[in-house]
């Protein structure tokens, strides 16, 4: 996907009142008519310098001290949120941006806080794409709500603040990526439904095999008893055992087919414990079926019956394990559906919910990215870092060129 421009966090540089500074540092720190004292201004100025050098933890300490001296000021809190964003502590950044947006009467600062909230949810959602698509979708949809909320304040107009255009473009990027996630979720659901249908058919097949194995064991027992009571002679018993051996051989082939069907899956995907148990039970069932077939050919009804009973027991155990696996899968699907319904309900309650525009997807913005990085730059950076992580996982070291 050719990603469009994605713009970085607004107000990425800390804010402090000082004439002649660039626009992104020129927010007036005046709350309810109280001007920042010179000592507080000095603390914020020092924190800003630390921020510019990338010393975010030290900058946080200075901002905290400024807030202790002047707790009514919200700009240092906004700057703290920027620090946490840079440190990739998105949960704390989200909390602080929410506080600024709720408490500030400066609508421009409110808009910037909401804009940055969108970036936080965007990044957090993107981090979850490989682990939990549903949560990623919810965060990415929330990012659109935040950006639209920032636009709806009326302060982010193209004439006053260029962030208006950035937020609009970010929403377009979000739509594209959300659409990709929804496609993946739909594909997952389709695969789950197909897998559930296959497992249901396999359950019915195992149930039938277990019943046939029990019935065959009963025939073997009847032949043995008839011979012992003199109701049939040795030749007749041998003929019965021979016929039962052929039936046992056919049952073994059908059990082997069921085992192969169970193991037809992606080799890179590990089998759940219940599936592994079911496969093991089928292997043991086939071993006992082979023993029973050999004993029947030798007219050893007693030993053949014992092996047949064991084979039936293993088939029932495999069926039980497979049933447990299906129940767990069904529970997970039900939970996922409930989460989706809850997410849709919550989004419908949002005052700035953009409807269908929320049912689409976005990509991650790294905390270390430049303030006005484009989406392509961010995505390229993430791809490069992902490749490096994969290289480190495959090998314990990286080969370097010789310097001699």
C-alpha positions in Angstrom: 0.0 0.0 0.0 1.3 3.4 -0.9 0.7 5.3 2.3 -0.1 8.9 2.1 1.4 11.6 4.2 1.1 11.0 7.9 2.0 14.0 10.1 3.8 13.8 13.4 2.7 14.9 16.8 1.6 18.6 17.0 3.4 20.8 19.5 6.2 18.3 19.4 8.5 21.0 20.7 7.8 22.1 24.2 5.9 25.4 24.7 7.0 28.4 26.6 6.1 32.1 26.3 8.9 34.1 24.7 8.8 36.7 22.1 10.6 36.0 18.8 10.4 32.2 19.2 9.0 30.1 16.4 5.2 29.5 16.3 5.4 26.0 17.7 7.1 27.4 20.8 4.9 30.5 21.2 1.8 29.3 23.1 1.1 31.9 25.7 1.3 30.3 29.2 -1.5 32.4 30.7 -4.2 30.5 32.6 -7.1 32.4 34.3 -5.2 35.6 34.0 -2.2 34.4 36.1 1.2 34.9 34.4 3.9 32.3 34.9 6.4 33.5 37.5 10.0 34.0 36.4 11.1 30.9 38.4 8.6 28.7 36.7 9.4 30.2 33.4 13.0 29.4 34.0 12.2 25.8 34.9 10.1 25.3 31.8 12.9 26.9 29.7 15.4 24.5 31.1 13.0 21.6 30.5 12.6 22.7 26.9 16.3 22.7 26.4 16.6 19.2 27.8 13.7 18.1 25.6 15.5 19.5 22.5 18.6 17.5 23.4 16.5 14.3 23.7 16.9 14.1 27.5 13.2 13.4 28.1 13.5 11.9 31.5 15.4 14.9 32.8 12.9 17.2 31.1 10.1 15.5 32.9 11.6 16.3 36.3 11.8 20.0 35.4 8.2 20.1 34.1 7.1 18.3 37.3 8.8 21.0 39.4 7.1 23.7 37.4 3.8 22.1 38.0 4.5 21.9 41.7 5.1 25.6 41.8 2.2 26.5 39.5 -0.2 23.5 39.4 -2.8 25.5 37.5 -0.7 25.7 34.4 -1.5 23.2 31.7 1.2 23.9 29.1 3.9 22.1 31.2 1.5 19.2 31.5 1.1 19.2 27.7 4.9 19.2 27.4 5.1 16.3 29.8 2.7 14.4 27.6 5.1 15.1 24.6 7.9 13.6 26.7 6.0 10.5 27.5 5.1 10.1 23.8 8.8 10.3 23.0 9.6 7.7 25.7 6.9 5.5 24.2 4.9 5.5 27.4 1.6 6.0 25.5 -0.7 5.2 28.4 0.7 8.1 30.4 0.8 10.4 27.4 -2.9 9.6 26.7 -3.8 10.4 30.3 -2.1 13.8 30.3 -3.4 14.8 26.9 -6.9 14.0 28.1 -6.4 16.1 31.2 -5.2 19.1 29.1 -8.1 18.7 26.7 -10.7 18.5 29.6 -9.2 21.3 31.7 -7.9 23.9 29.3 -10.0 26.9 28.2 -7.5 27.6 25.4 -9.3 26.0 22.5 -6.1 26.0 20.4 -4.3 24.0 23.1 -7.4 21.7 23.4 -7.3 21.0 19.7 -3.5 20.2 19.8 -4.0 17.9 22.8 -6.8 16.0 20.9 -4.7 15.9 17.8 -1.8 14.3 19.7 -4.3 11.9 21.4 -5.1 10.7 17.9 -1.4 10.1 17.2 -1.1 8.1 20.5 -4.0 5.8 19.7 -2.7 5.5 16.2 0.7 4.4 17.4 -0.7 2.1 20.1 -3.1 0.5 17.7 -0.3 -0.1 15.1 1.8 -1.9 17.7 -1.0 -4.4 18.3 -1.5 -5.3 14.6 0.7 -8.5 14.9 -0.8 -9.6 18.2 -4.5 -8.5 18.4 -6.2 -7.2 15.3 -9.4 -6.4 17.1 -7.7 -4.1 19.7 -5.6 -2.5 16.9 -8.8 -1.8 15.0 -10.4 -0.2 18.1 -7.4 2.1 18.8 -7.1 3.1 15.2 -10.8 4.0 15.0 -10.4 6.0 18.2 -7.5 7.9 16.6 -9.9 9.1 13.9 -12.4 10.2 16.6 -9.6 12.3 18.2 -8.5 13.9 15.0 -12.1 14.8 14.0 -12.6 16.1 17.5 -9.6 18.3 17.1 -10.9 19.6 13.8 -14.4 20.2 15.4 -13.0 22.7 18.0 -13.0 25.3 15.3 -9.4 26.3 16.1 -7.6 24.1 13.5 -8.6 26.0 10.5 -6.3 26.2 7.5 -5.9 29.9 8.0 -5.0 29.7 11.7 -3.2 26.4 12.0 -1.7 24.1 9.4 -2.5 21.1 11.6 -6.0 21.2 10.1 -4.6 19.8 6.8 -2.4 17.3 8.7 -5.3 15.9 10.7 -7.4 15.5 7.5 -4.6 13.6 5.8 -4.0 11.5 8.8 -7.6 10.5 8.7 -7.2 9.4 5.1 -4.2 7.2 6.0 -6.2 5.8 8.9 -9.0 4.8 6.6 -6.7 2.9 4.4 -5.1 0.9 7.2 -8.3 0.2 9.0 -9.7 -1.2 5.8 -6.7 -3.5 5.6 -7.3 -4.7 9.2 -11.0 -5.3 8.6 -10.1 -7.4 5.5 -7.7 -9.4 7.7 -10.3 -9.9 10.4 -12.9 -11.0 7.8 -10.4 -13.4 6.4 -9.6 -14.8 9.9 -13.3 -15.3 10.5 -13.8 -17.1 7.2 -10.8 -19.4 8.0 -12.1 -20.0 11.5 -15.5 -21.0 10.1 -14.0 -23.3 7.6 -11.8 -24.9 10.3 -14.8 -25.3 12.6 -16.7 -27.0 9.9 -13.8 -29.4 9.2 -13.4 -30.2 12.8 -17.1 -30.9 13.1 -16.9 -33.3 10.2 -13.9 -34.9 11.8 -15.7 -35.3 15.1 -18.5 -37.1 13.4 -16.0 -39.3 11.6 -14.2 -40.2 14.8 -17.5 -40.9 16.6 -18.5 -43.3 13.8 -15.1 -45.0 13.8 -15.3 -45.6 17.6 -18.8 -47.1 17.2 -17.6 -49.4 14.4 -14.6 -50.5 16.4 -16.8 -51.4 19.3 -19.2 -53.3 17.1 -16.3 -55.2 15.6 -14.9 -56.0 19.0 -18.4 -57.4 19.9 -18.3 -59.6 16.8 -14.9 -61.0 17.8 -16.3 -61.7 21.3 -19.3 -63.5 19.8 -17.1 -65.7 17.6 -14.9 -66.6 20.6 -18.0 -67.5 22.7 -19.6 -69.5 19.9 -16.5 -71.5 19.4 -16.1 -72.2 23.2 -19.8 -73.3 23.4 -19.4 -75.6 20.3 -21.9 -73.7 18.3 -19.3 -73.3 15.5 -16.3 -75.4 14.6 -12.7 -74.3 14.2 -13.0 -73.7 10.5 -16.0 -71.6 10.9 -14.3 -69.6 13.6 -11.2 -69.1 11.5 -13.4 -67.9 8.6 -15.1 -65.4 10.9 -11.8 -64.2 12.3 -10.5 -63.8 8.8 -13.5 -61.7 7.8 -13.1 -59.6 10.9 -9.4 -59.1 10.2 -10.4 -57.6 6.8 -12.9 -55.2 8.5 -10.3 -54.3 11.0 -7.8 -53.5 8.3 -10.4 -51.2 6.6 -11.0 -49.4 10.0 -7.3 -48.8 10.4 -7.2 -47.2 6.9 -10.1 -44.9 7.8 -8.5 -44.0 11.1 -5.2 -43.2 9.3 -7.2 -40.9 6.9 -8.7 -39.1 9.9 -5.3 -38.6 11.4 -3.9 -37.1 8.2 -6.9 -34.8 7.9 -6.4 -33.6 11.4 -2.8 -32.7 10.7 -3.4 -30.8 7.5 -2.6 -27.3 8.6 0.1 -24.6 8.3 3.4 -26.2 9.5 4.4 -22.8 10.9 1.4 -22.8 13.2 1.8 -24.9 16.3 -1.0 -27.3 17.2 -3.1 -26.6 20.3 -2.5 -29.1 23.2 -5.9 -30.7 22.6 -5.1 -31.3 18.9 -1.8 -32.8 19.8 -3.5 -35.0 22.3 -6.1 -36.1 19.7 -3.4 -36.9 17.2 -1.5 -39.0 19.8 -4.6 -40.9 20.6 -5.2 -41.7 17.0 -1.6 -43.0 16.6 -2.2 -45.3 19.5 -5.6 -46.4 18.1 -3.9 -47.4 14.9 -1.2 -49.4 16.7 -3.9 -51.4 18.5 -5.9 -51.9 15.3 -2.8 -53.4 13.7 -2.3 -55.7 16.7 -6.0 -56.7 16.5 -5.7 -57.4 12.8 -2.6 -59.7 13.3 -4.3 -61.5 16.2 -7.5 -62.1 14.1 -5.5 -63.5 11.3 -4.0 -65.9 13.9 -7.5 -66.8 15.2 -6.5 -65.4 18.6 -9.9 -64.0 19.5 -9.1 -63.2 23.2 -6.0 -61.0 22.4 -7.7 -59.5 19.4 -10.7 -58.4 21.5 -8.4 -56.7 24.0 -6.6 -54.8 21.3 -9.9 -53.8 19.7 -11.2 -52.5 23.1 -8.1 -50.4 23.5 -8.4 -49.1 19.9 -12.0 -48.0 20.6 -10.9 -46.3 23.9 -8.2 -44.3 22.1 -10.7 -43.3 19.4 -13.1 -42.0 22.1 -10.2 -40.1 23.8 -9.3 -38.5 20.5 -12.9 -37.5 20.0 -13.1 -36.0 23.5 -9.9 -34.0 23.0 -11.1 -32.6 19.7 -14.5 -31.7 21.2 -12.7 -29.7 23.9 -10.7 -27.9 21.3 -13.8 -27.0 19.4 -15.5 -25.7 22.5 -12.5 -23.4 23.3 -12.5 -22.1 19.7 -16.2 -21.4 19.9 -15.8 -19.6 23.2 -13.0 -17.4 21.7 -15.2 -16.6 18.8 -18.1 -15.6 21.0 -15.7 -13.4 23.1 -14.4 -11.8 20.0 -17.9 -11.0 18.8 -18.8 -9.6 22.1 -15.8 -7.3 22.0 -16.7 -6.2 18.5 -20.2 -5.4 19.6 -19.0 -3.5 22.7 -16.6 -1.5 20.6 -19.3 -0.6 18.1 -21.6 0.4 20.9 -18.9 2.6 22.5 -18.2 4.3 19.1 -21.8 5.0 18.5 -21.8 6.9 21.8 -18.9 9.2 20.7 -20.2 12.7 19.9 -17.7 13.0 17.0 -18.1 9.5 15.6 -17.6 9.7 11.8 -19.6 6.5 11.1 -18.3 4.4 8.3 -15.1 6.4 8.2 -14.2 4.7 11.5 -14.3 1.2 10.0 -11.0 1.5 8.4 -7.3 1.2 9.3 -3.9 2.9 9.9 -0.3 2.3 10.5 2.1 3.1 13.3 4.0 6.3 14.1 7.2 5.7 16.0 8.0 7.8 19.0 11.4 8.6 17.7 10.1 9.9 14.3 10.5 13.6 13.5 7.6 15.9 14.3 6.4 16.4 10.7 7.5 13.1 9.3 5.4 11.8 6.4 3.6 8.5 6.6 6.0 6.9 4.1 9.0 7.9 6.2 7.4 6.5 9.3 6.4 3.3 7.6 9.8 2.9 6.0 11.5 3.4 9.4 9.2 0.8 11.0 9.9 -1.7 8.2 13.6 -1.3 8.6 13.4 -1.8 12.4 11.2 -4.8 11.9 13.8 -6.4 9.5 16.5 -5.7 12.0 14.5 -7.4 14.8 13.9 -10.4 12.5 17.6 -10.7 11.7 18.5 -10.6 15.5 15.9 -13.3 16.2 17.3 -15.6 13.5 21.0 -15.2 14.5 22.8 -14.5 17.7 25.2 -12.1 16.0 25.5 -10.0 12.9 28.3 -10.7 10.4 30.7 -7.7 9.9 33.2 -7.1 7.3 36.9 -7.7 8.1 39.0 -4.7 8.6 42.3 -6.3 7.5 
